[in-house]
Amino acid sequence: MNMSAKKLLIIGLVWPEPTSSAAGTRMIQLIDLFLSNDYQIIFACAALKSDFSFDFTGRNVVEHEIKLNDSSFNSFVKDLNPGLVLFDRFMIEEQYGWRVQQECPDALKILDTEDLHFLRNAREQSIKKQTATDLFSDLAKREIASILRSDLSLIISEAEMKILTQQFKVDGSILHYLPFLEEEITPEIAADWIPFEQRADFVFIGNFLHEPNWNTVQTLKNSIWPALRKKIPGANLNIYGSYASQKVLQLENKKEKFFIKGRAQNARETLSQHKILLAPIQFGAGVKGKFIDAMQVGTPSVTTQIGAEAMKGELDWNGFVEDNLQTFVEKSIALYTDKALWTSAQIKGVQIINQRYNLHHFAADFTSRINDLLTQLTTHRQNNFFGQILNHQAIQHTKYMSLWIEEKNKHK
């Protein structure tokens, strides 16, 4: 394989923040997977770094700052000549995909969807407007066009694979199911978990830039906690999450034992101290990193069908899945007070991680898929002719919009 084939350019929406969001964790897992296959990685991003951006020191990753709507990117990508380009979410493919196609037409283009934005958005609108979920939106047209333009799209949820292939008739040959990639939970690891008797309180964790998390905290505050705290008066509900705005902070009520704790320095360590993760998620998409983190430290959870969607397959949940809020409260009480029930839920979490998210179940298959595509890219693209049409059109219209913005910026 030539050297450029082993050169991967990742274009990030943001610099990864694994301590802030599951999306950041996902990106680091992908990077580590490519590094384990001896790829040279260049991570490029137009966003500003934060104090929580991941430190790549010690990894074979070169960082590069790029600009939006600027032809300097064309020179950069042409000189770099990567064999693979990975777009971090469809908005990034929209911005840079045509430039990559123009300068490096032979590069394998991979889209990491994170979750389907149009699905999450449709469910949010459905909840807020009390209407049926309408997936066939303009956002869906944009996101699916981006999937079609890419050679391969990484899908984190089996439910989303089904929606794309069945409802939107996207060809499975341009999709690849790749969930969170986790290390196995061994009996030795589980033996070190904090036991039932030494844990206290309920917990929720989530990045507040993510609308479903803010909605979940409101559900906890207004519908779940008032009933729950009456039944277990000694317990607190601790809410953790990065980027908590003033509206989130104002929900704290010490008298009601409802605490807003802000950012957790280490999500898993924080979750490991608590008895139960409460997550009455009303809308969303993808799979939820908070449950992976909880299972990894033996913390059972109570959530909704949307919260647990596509996460457990045929296995039992590590706690309860309840949409009825009254039953949700009852199950939470039972799990909190019954050690045998709690321990049984913990074991189910181990099974979910080890059977459905084990890194070693997915790494070799993904690597082999990439290698196959690199050797048969021309044939693969011919089979995805609608993608070729969209690439042709995208280079025309996106190019002129972007060049117009670039020209406008020069005259500011």
C-alpha positions as CSV (number, residue, x, y, z in Angstrom):
1,M,0.0,0.0,0.0
2,N,1.4,3.4,-0.9
3,M,2.2,5.9,1.8
4,S,-0.7,8.3,1.0
5,A,-3.1,5.4,1.5
6,K,-1.9,5.2,5.1
7,K,-2.4,9.0,5.6
8,L,-5.7,9.9,7.1
9,L,-7.0,13.5,7.3
10,I,-9.8,14.0,9.8
11,I,-11.8,17.2,9.5
12,G,-13.4,18.0,12.8
13,L,-16.5,20.0,13.6
14,V,-14.8,20.8,16.9
15,W,-11.5,19.8,18.6
16,P,-12.5,16.5,20.4
17,E,-13.6,16.9,24.0
18,P,-14.0,13.4,25.4
19,T,-14.6,14.8,28.9
20,S,-17.5,16.9,27.6
21,S,-19.4,14.6,25.2
22,A,-19.9,11.1,23.9
23,A,-19.1,12.6,20.4
24,G,-15.6,13.5,21.7
25,T,-15.1,10.0,23.1
26,R,-16.2,8.5,19.8
27,M,-13.7,10.5,17.9
28,I,-10.8,9.5,20.1
29,Q,-11.9,5.8,19.7
30,L,-11.8,6.1,15.9
31,I,-8.4,7.8,16.1
32,D,-7.0,5.1,18.3
33,L,-8.4,2.4,15.9
34,F,-6.7,4.0,12.9
35,L,-3.4,4.5,14.9
36,S,-3.5,0.8,15.8
37,N,-3.4,0.1,12.1
38,D,-0.3,2.4,11.6
39,Y,-2.1,5.3,10.0
40,Q,-0.5,8.8,10.1
41,I,-3.3,11.1,11.2
42,I,-3.7,14.8,10.5
43,F,-6.6,16.3,12.5
44,A,-7.8,19.6,11.0
45,C,-10.4,21.9,12.4
46,A,-11.7,25.5,11.9
47,A,-13.1,25.8,15.5
48,L,-11.3,27.4,18.4
49,K,-9.8,25.1,21.0
50,S,-11.2,25.1,24.5
51,D,-9.5,24.2,27.8
52,F,-11.1,20.8,27.5
53,S,-9.8,19.9,24.0
54,F,-8.0,16.6,23.9
55,D,-4.2,16.6,24.2
56,F,-2.8,14.5,21.4
57,T,0.7,14.5,22.9
58,G,2.2,11.0,22.7
59,R,-0.1,10.0,19.8
60,N,0.9,10.1,16.1
61,V,-1.5,12.9,15.4
62,V,-0.6,16.2,13.7
63,E,-3.0,19.1,14.4
64,H,-3.7,21.7,11.7
65,E,-5.9,24.8,11.9
66,I,-8.0,25.4,8.8
67,K,-10.4,28.2,7.7
68,L,-14.0,27.9,6.6
69,N,-14.9,29.1,3.1
70,D,-11.2,29.7,2.2
71,S,-9.2,28.4,-0.7
72,S,-6.2,27.9,1.6
73,F,-7.8,24.5,2.4
74,N,-7.5,23.5,-1.2
75,S,-3.8,24.0,-1.2
76,F,-3.4,22.3,2.1
77,V,-5.3,19.1,1.1
78,K,-3.7,18.9,-2.3
79,D,-0.2,19.1,-0.8
80,L,-1.2,16.6,2.0
81,N,-2.6,14.2,-0.6
82,P,-4.3,11.9,2.0
83,G,-5.5,8.4,1.0
84,L,-8.5,8.7,3.4
85,V,-10.5,11.7,4.6
86,L,-12.9,11.4,7.5
87,F,-15.6,14.1,7.9
88,D,-16.8,14.6,11.5
89,R,-20.6,15.0,10.9
90,F,-22.5,15.8,7.7
91,M,-22.1,19.6,8.1
92,I,-18.3,19.2,7.7
93,E,-18.8,17.1,4.6
94,E,-21.0,19.9,3.1
95,Q,-18.3,22.5,3.8
96,Y,-15.2,20.6,2.7
97,G,-16.3,17.6,0.7
98,W,-16.4,19.3,-2.6
99,R,-12.9,20.8,-2.0
100,V,-11.6,17.3,-1.2
101,Q,-13.3,15.9,-4.3
102,Q,-11.8,18.6,-6.5
103,E,-8.2,18.3,-5.2
104,C,-8.0,14.7,-4.1
105,P,-10.5,12.8,-6.2
106,D,-8.9,9.4,-5.4
107,A,-9.1,9.8,-1.6
108,L,-11.5,7.5,0.2
109,K,-14.2,9.7,1.8
110,I,-15.7,8.5,5.1
111,L,-18.5,10.3,7.0
112,D,-18.8,9.7,10.7
113,T,-22.5,10.6,11.3
114,E,-22.2,10.5,15.1
115,D,-26.0,10.1,15.1
116,L,-28.6,11.0,12.5
117,H,-29.2,14.7,13.1
118,F,-32.5,14.7,11.1
119,L,-33.8,11.8,13.2
120,R,-33.1,13.6,16.5
121,N,-34.5,16.8,15.1
122,A,-37.7,15.2,13.9
123,R,-38.3,13.5,17.3
124,E,-37.7,16.8,19.1
125,Q,-40.2,18.6,16.8
126,S,-42.7,15.8,17.4
127,I,-42.5,16.1,21.2
128,K,-42.6,19.9,21.2
129,K,-45.5,20.2,18.7
130,Q,-47.3,17.0,19.8
131,T,-47.4,15.7,16.2
132,A,-46.4,12.5,14.5
133,T,-42.7,12.2,13.7
134,D,-41.9,13.4,10.2
135,L,-38.5,12.1,9.0
136,F,-38.8,13.4,5.5
137,S,-37.5,16.9,6.2
138,D,-35.1,19.3,4.5
139,L,-32.5,18.3,7.1
140,A,-32.9,14.7,6.1
141,K,-32.4,15.7,2.4
142,R,-29.1,17.4,3.4
143,E,-27.8,14.6,5.6
144,I,-28.7,11.8,3.3
145,A,-27.2,13.7,0.3
146,S,-24.0,13.8,2.4
147,I,-24.2,10.1,3.1
148,L,-24.6,9.4,-0.7
149,R,-21.7,11.6,-1.6
150,S,-19.4,9.8,0.8
151,D,-17.8,6.4,0.0
152,L,-18.7,5.0,3.4
153,S,-20.7,6.4,6.3
154,L,-20.2,5.1,9.9
155,I,-23.5,4.5,11.7
156,I,-23.4,4.1,15.5
157,S,-26.9,2.6,15.9
158,E,-28.6,-0.5,14.4
159,A,-31.9,1.4,14.5
160,E,-30.4,4.1,12.3
161,M,-29.1,1.5,9.9
162,K,-32.6,0.2,9.5
163,I,-34.1,3.7,9.0
164,L,-31.6,4.5,6.3
165,T,-31.9,1.2,4.4
166,Q,-35.6,0.6,4.8
167,Q,-37.3,4.0,4.9
168,F,-34.8,5.9,2.7
169,K,-33.6,3.0,0.6
170,V,-29.9,3.8,1.1
171,D,-27.7,1.0,-0.2
172,G,-26.1,-0.9,2.6
173,S,-22.8,-1.0,0.7
174,I,-22.1,2.6,1.6
175,L,-23.0,2.2,5.3
176,H,-21.0,0.5,8.1
177,Y,-22.3,-0.2,11.6
178,L,-19.6,0.8,14.1
179,P,-20.9,1.4,17.7
180,F,-18.8,2.6,20.6
181,L,-15.6,0.6,20.9
182,E,-15.1,-0.5,24.5
183,E,-12.6,-2.7,26.4
184,E,-14.1,-5.8,27.8
185,I,-15.2,-5.8,31.5
186,T,-13.3,-8.6,33.1
187,P,-14.3,-10.2,36.5
188,E,-11.2,-8.5,38.0
189,I,-12.5,-5.1,36.9
190,A,-16.0,-5.8,38.2
191,A,-14.6,-7.0,41.6
192,D,-13.1,-3.5,42.1
193,W,-16.4,-1.6,41.7
194,I,-17.7,0.3,44.6
195,P,-20.3,-2.0,46.3
196,F,-24.0,-1.3,46.8
197,E,-23.6,-0.3,50.5
198,Q,-21.0,2.3,49.8
199,R,-22.9,4.1,47.1
200,A,-25.6,6.8,47.5
201,D,-27.8,9.0,45.5
202,F,-29.2,9.3,42.0
203,V,-27.3,10.9,39.1
204,F,-27.8,12.3,35.6
205,I,-24.9,13.3,33.3
206,G,-24.9,15.0,29.9
207,N,-23.5,17.8,27.8
208,F,-25.9,20.8,28.0
209,L,-25.1,21.9,24.5
210,H,-27.1,18.9,23.5
211,E,-30.9,19.7,23.6
212,P,-32.1,16.2,24.6
213,N,-30.0,16.5,27.8
214,W,-31.6,19.9,28.8
215,N,-35.0,18.4,28.1
216,T,-34.2,15.4,30.3
217,V,-33.2,17.5,33.2
218,Q,-36.4,19.4,33.0
219,T,-38.3,16.1,33.0
220,L,-36.4,15.0,36.1
221,K,-37.0,18.3,37.9
222,N,-40.7,18.6,37.1
223,S,-42.0,15.0,36.7
224,I,-39.7,12.5,38.3
225,W,-37.9,13.9,41.3
226,P,-40.9,15.4,43.1
227,A,-42.4,11.9,43.4
228,L,-39.2,10.1,43.9
229,R,-37.7,12.2,46.7
230,K,-40.9,11.7,48.8
231,K,-40.3,7.9,48.7
232,I,-36.6,8.1,49.4
233,P,-36.2,11.3,51.4
234,G,-32.5,10.7,52.3
235,A,-31.4,10.6,48.6
236,N,-30.0,13.4,46.5
237,L,-30.2,13.9,42.7
238,N,-26.9,15.1,41.4
239,I,-26.9,16.6,37.8
240,Y,-23.5,16.7,36.0
241,G,-22.8,18.1,32.6
242,S,-20.4,20.4,30.7
243,Y,-21.6,23.8,29.4
244,A,-24.4,24.3,31.9
245,S,-26.0,27.6,31.1
246,Q,-27.7,30.0,33.6
247,K,-31.1,28.3,32.9
248,V,-29.6,25.0,34.0
249,L,-27.9,26.3,37.1
250,Q,-31.1,28.0,38.2
251,L,-32.8,24.6,38.5
252,E,-30.8,23.8,41.6
253,N,-32.8,23.5,44.8
254,K,-30.9,22.4,47.9
255,K,-34.1,22.0,50.0
256,E,-35.4,19.5,47.4
257,K,-31.9,17.9,47.3
258,F,-31.8,18.6,43.5
259,F,-28.1,19.6,42.8
260,I,-26.5,21.0,39.7
261,K,-22.9,20.0,39.9
262,G,-21.6,21.2,36.5
263,R,-18.8,19.4,34.6
264,A,-17.6,16.1,35.9
265,Q,-13.8,15.8,35.6
266,N,-14.1,12.1,35.0
267,A,-17.6,10.8,34.0
268,R,-17.0,7.2,34.9
269,E,-15.4,8.0,38.2
270,T,-18.4,10.3,39.0
271,L,-21.0,7.7,38.0
272,S,-19.2,5.0,40.0
273,Q,-20.0,6.8,43.2
274,H,-23.8,6.7,42.6
275,K,-26.4,4.0,43.0
276,I,-28.5,4.7,39.9
277,L,-28.3,6.8,36.7
278,L,-31.7,8.3,35.9
279,A,-32.3,9.3,32.3
280,P,-35.9,9.8,31.2
281,I,-34.8,10.9,27.7
282,Q,-37.8,12.1,25.6
283,F,-36.1,12.4,22.2
284,G,-32.7,11.8,20.6
285,A,-30.9,9.5,18.2
286,G,-27.8,7.4,18.0
287,V,-26.7,5.6,21.2
288,K,-26.0,7.2,24.5
289,G,-22.5,7.4,25.8
290,K,-23.7,8.0,29.4
291,F,-25.1,4.4,29.6
292,I,-21.9,3.0,28.3
293,D,-20.0,4.9,31.0
294,A,-22.4,3.7,33.7
295,M,-22.2,0.1,32.6
296,Q,-18.4,0.3,32.6
297,V,-18.4,1.2,36.4
298,G,-21.4,-1.0,37.4
299,T,-24.0,1.7,37.8
300,P,-27.5,0.5,36.9
301,S,-29.8,2.9,35.1
302,V,-33.5,3.7,34.5
303,T,-34.4,5.2,31.1
304,T,-37.0,5.3,28.3
305,Q,-37.4,3.4,25.1
306,I,-35.7,6.3,23.2
307,G,-32.9,6.3,25.8
308,A,-32.1,2.6,25.4
309,E,-32.8,2.5,21.7
310,A,-30.5,0.1,19.8
311,M,-28.2,-0.3,22.8
312,K,-29.1,-3.7,24.2
313,G,-30.2,-5.8,21.2
314,E,-31.9,-9.0,22.5
315,L,-30.2,-8.6,26.0
316,D,-31.8,-7.3,29.2
317,W,-31.3,-3.7,30.2
318,N,-29.0,-2.9,33.2
319,G,-32.0,-1.7,35.1
320,F,-35.3,-0.7,33.7
321,V,-36.7,0.8,30.5
322,E,-40.0,2.7,31.2
323,D,-41.9,5.4,29.3
324,N,-44.6,5.8,31.8
325,L,-43.3,8.3,34.3
326,Q,-45.2,6.9,37.3
327,T,-43.8,3.4,36.6
328,F,-40.4,5.0,36.0
329,V,-40.5,6.3,39.6
330,E,-41.6,3.0,41.0
331,K,-38.9,1.0,39.2
332,S,-36.3,3.6,40.3
333,I,-37.3,3.1,44.0
334,A,-37.2,-0.7,43.7
335,L,-33.7,-0.6,42.1
336,Y,-32.4,1.8,44.7
337,T,-33.6,-0.2,47.7
338,D,-33.2,-3.8,46.6
339,K,-29.6,-5.0,46.6
340,A,-30.4,-8.3,44.8
341,L,-32.2,-6.4,42.0
342,W,-29.4,-3.8,41.8
343,T,-26.7,-6.5,41.6
344,S,-28.6,-8.4,38.9
345,A,-28.9,-5.1,36.8
346,Q,-25.2,-4.6,37.2
347,I,-24.4,-8.0,35.7
348,K,-26.7,-7.3,32.7
349,G,-24.6,-4.2,32.0
350,V,-21.5,-6.3,31.9
351,Q,-23.2,-8.6,29.3
352,I,-24.3,-5.6,27.1
353,I,-20.7,-4.1,27.1
354,N,-19.0,-7.4,26.5
355,Q,-21.3,-8.7,23.8
356,R,-22.3,-5.6,22.0
357,Y,-19.5,-3.0,22.3
358,N,-16.4,-5.1,22.6
359,L,-13.7,-3.3,20.5
360,H,-12.3,-6.7,19.4
361,H,-15.6,-7.7,17.8
362,F,-15.5,-4.7,15.4
363,A,-12.0,-3.6,14.8
364,A,-10.8,-6.3,12.4
365,D,-14.0,-6.1,10.3
366,F,-13.8,-2.3,10.0
367,T,-10.1,-2.4,9.0
368,S,-10.8,-5.1,6.4
369,R,-13.8,-3.0,5.0
370,I,-11.5,0.0,4.6
371,N,-8.8,-2.0,2.9
372,D,-11.3,-3.5,0.5
373,L,-12.6,-0.1,-0.4
374,L,-9.1,1.3,-1.0
375,T,-8.4,-1.4,-3.5
376,Q,-11.8,-1.3,-5.3
377,L,-12.7,2.4,-5.0
378,T,-13.6,2.9,-8.7
379,T,-16.0,-0.1,-8.8
380,H,-17.5,0.9,-5.4
381,R,-18.2,4.4,-6.8
382,Q,-19.7,3.1,-10.0
383,N,-22.1,1.1,-7.9
384,N,-23.1,4.3,-6.0
385,F,-24.0,6.3,-9.1
386,F,-26.4,8.5,-7.3
387,G,-23.5,9.5,-5.1
388,Q,-21.5,10.4,-8.2
389,I,-24.3,12.6,-9.5
390,L,-24.6,14.4,-6.2
391,N,-20.8,14.9,-6.0
392,H,-20.9,16.4,-9.5
393,Q,-23.8,18.7,-8.6
394,A,-22.2,19.6,-5.2
395,I,-19.0,20.7,-6.7
396,Q,-21.0,23.1,-8.9
397,H,-23.4,24.7,-6.4
398,T,-21.5,24.4,-3.1
399,K,-18.4,25.6,-4.8
400,Y,-20.0,28.8,-6.1
401,M,-21.7,29.6,-2.8
402,S,-18.4,29.1,-0.9
403,L,-16.4,31.1,-3.4
404,W,-19.0,33.9,-3.2
405,I,-18.6,33.9,0.6
406,E,-14.9,33.9,0.3
407,E,-15.0,36.9,-2.1
408,K,-17.4,38.7,0.2
409,N,-15.0,38.2,3.1
410,K,-12.1,39.7,1.2
411,H,-14.1,43.0,0.9
412,K,-15.1,43.3,4.5
